[in-house]
């Protein structure tokens, strides 16, 4: 993801996309954390747009949803 600060428009859009995917699957943060291996509080900050996901994090999240990074980032 391009460089951005917490709360940047790009991070907020990513957070909205992550939230939409999570809710579509009816997954809790706890479930997504267990499924992805990422920390629950980190996922919360991502969804709130307060954390910037590095490429590795994007890959982990995409795979958790059965997506490619391109599919994960669609619309972001």
Order of alpha helices (4+ residues) and beta strands (2+ residues): alpha-alpha-alpha-alpha-alpha
